[in-house]
Amino acid sequence: MFGSKYMNIFKSEDELLSTLESYTQLVIDCVLGHLSFQRFLVQYNNFYMAFALDGHESDIEEQSLLTKYENRIALHREIWESILSAGLCSDEDAVKDEYIKAGRFGSSEGTKRLKVIARKYDVS
């Protein structure tokens, strides 16, 4: 066998905390208008899924660590669920009737949702 199917995404608790802080700062910068929504998307890069913050790739120890910081991770899970995987599309497509009917939305609505989420988690 090639070893365990689980691995650690983060080398340490400090690395997890530093990474969370860095990506939370991107949220703050976008909400405050220091970073455009488009730039935010590029830099944020589907953080919740890219770093497997749901723990699906983690071993037991890392899953425990993710559980310990689940309140801080919840912000990023909600960004994933309410914006990134919830119908976000290009601004060009967002104005087309078929996209509107399908519930798709562009950066303006994405920014509004991000602000609501940031307020909910008191990070703005």
VEXDREN-2710 file (C-alpha; in Angstrom, 1 decimal):
% VEXDREN-2710
k/r/px/py/pz
1/MET/0.0/0.0/0.0
2/PHE/1.0/3.6/-0.5
3/GLY/0.2/4.7/3.1
4/SER/-2.8/6.2/4.7
5/LYS/-5.5/7.7/2.6
6/TYR/-5.6/10.6/5.1
7/MET/-3.0/13.4/5.4
8/ASN/-2.5/16.6/7.1
9/ILE/-3.1/19.8/5.2
10/PHE/-1.5/21.9/7.9
11/LYS/1.9/21.2/9.4
12/SER/0.9/22.7/12.8
13/GLU/-1.8/24.5/14.7
14/ASP/0.1/27.7/14.2
15/GLU/0.0/27.2/10.4
16/LEU/-3.7/26.6/10.5
17/LEU/-4.3/29.8/12.6
18/SER/-2.0/31.8/10.4
19/THR/-3.7/30.6/7.2
20/LEU/-7.2/31.3/8.6
21/GLU/-6.1/34.8/9.6
22/SER/-4.6/35.5/6.1
23/TYR/-7.8/34.4/4.3
24/THR/-10.1/36.2/6.9
25/GLN/-8.1/39.3/6.1
26/LEU/-8.9/38.9/2.4
27/VAL/-12.6/38.9/3.4
28/ILE/-12.1/42.1/5.5
29/ASP/-10.2/43.8/2.7
30/CYS/-12.9/43.1/0.2
31/VAL/-15.8/44.1/2.5
32/LEU/-14.0/47.4/3.3
33/GLY/-13.4/48.1/-0.4
34/HIS/-9.6/47.7/-0.3
35/LEU/-9.9/44.7/-2.6
36/SER/-12.3/44.3/-5.5
37/PHE/-14.6/41.3/-5.5
38/GLN/-12.9/40.0/-8.6
39/ARG/-9.5/40.3/-7.0
40/PHE/-10.8/38.7/-3.9
41/LEU/-12.0/35.7/-5.9
42/VAL/-8.6/35.3/-7.4
43/GLN/-6.7/35.5/-4.1
44/TYR/-9.3/33.6/-2.0
45/ASN/-9.2/30.8/-4.6
46/ASN/-12.0/28.6/-3.1
47/PHE/-10.2/28.6/0.2
48/TYR/-12.6/26.3/2.1
49/MET/-12.4/23.5/-0.4
50/ALA/-8.8/24.1/-1.6
51/PHE/-7.6/23.5/2.0
52/ALA/-10.2/20.8/2.7
53/LEU/-11.4/22.6/5.8
54/ASP/-14.3/20.2/6.1
55/GLY/-11.6/17.6/7.2
56/HIS/-12.3/15.1/4.5
57/GLU/-8.6/14.7/3.7
58/SER/-7.4/15.0/7.3
59/ASP/-6.3/12.4/9.8
60/ILE/-7.8/12.1/13.2
61/GLU/-5.5/14.7/14.8
62/GLU/-6.1/17.3/12.2
63/GLN/-9.8/16.7/12.3
64/SER/-9.7/17.4/16.0
65/LEU/-7.8/20.6/15.3
66/LEU/-10.3/21.7/12.7
67/THR/-13.1/21.0/15.2
68/LYS/-11.3/23.1/17.8
69/TYR/-11.4/26.1/15.4
70/GLU/-14.8/25.3/13.8
71/ASN/-16.1/28.7/14.8
72/ARG/-13.4/30.4/12.8
73/ILE/-13.7/28.0/9.9
74/ALA/-17.5/28.5/9.8
75/LEU/-17.0/32.0/8.1
76/HIS/-15.2/30.3/5.2
77/ARG/-17.7/27.4/5.0
78/GLU/-20.5/29.9/4.6
79/ILE/-18.6/31.9/1.9
80/TRP/-18.3/28.6/0.0
81/GLU/-21.9/27.6/0.5
82/SER/-23.6/31.0/0.0
83/ILE/-21.4/32.5/-2.7
84/LEU/-18.8/30.3/-4.4
85/SER/-20.9/27.2/-4.9
86/ALA/-24.3/28.9/-4.8
87/GLY/-24.6/30.2/-8.4
88/LEU/-21.8/32.8/-8.7
89/CYS/-21.1/33.5/-12.4
90/SER/-19.4/36.1/-14.5
91/ASP/-20.9/39.6/-14.5
92/GLU/-21.4/39.2/-18.3
93/ASP/-23.6/36.1/-17.7
94/ALA/-25.3/37.5/-14.6
95/VAL/-27.4/39.9/-16.7
96/LYS/-28.7/37.2/-19.1
97/ASP/-32.3/36.2/-18.6
98/GLU/-31.5/32.4/-18.5
99/TYR/-28.9/33.0/-15.8
100/ILE/-31.2/35.2/-13.8
101/LYS/-34.0/32.6/-14.0
102/ALA/-31.5/29.9/-12.9
103/GLY/-30.7/32.0/-9.8
104/ARG/-27.2/32.8/-10.9
105/PHE/-25.5/36.0/-9.8
106/GLY/-22.5/38.2/-10.4
107/SER/-20.0/40.2/-8.4
108/SER/-22.5/42.8/-7.2
109/GLU/-24.7/40.2/-5.5
110/GLY/-21.6/38.3/-4.4
111/THR/-20.2/41.4/-2.7
112/LYS/-23.5/41.9/-0.9
113/ARG/-23.6/38.3/0.3
114/LEU/-19.9/38.6/1.5
115/LYS/-20.8/41.7/3.5
116/VAL/-23.7/40.0/5.2
117/ILE/-21.6/37.0/6.1
118/ALA/-18.7/39.2/7.4
119/ARG/-21.2/41.0/9.6
120/LYS/-22.6/37.7/10.9
121/TYR/-19.2/36.5/11.9
122/ASP/-18.1/40.0/13.1
123/VAL/-15.0/40.2/10.9
124/SER/-15.7/43.5/9.1
END
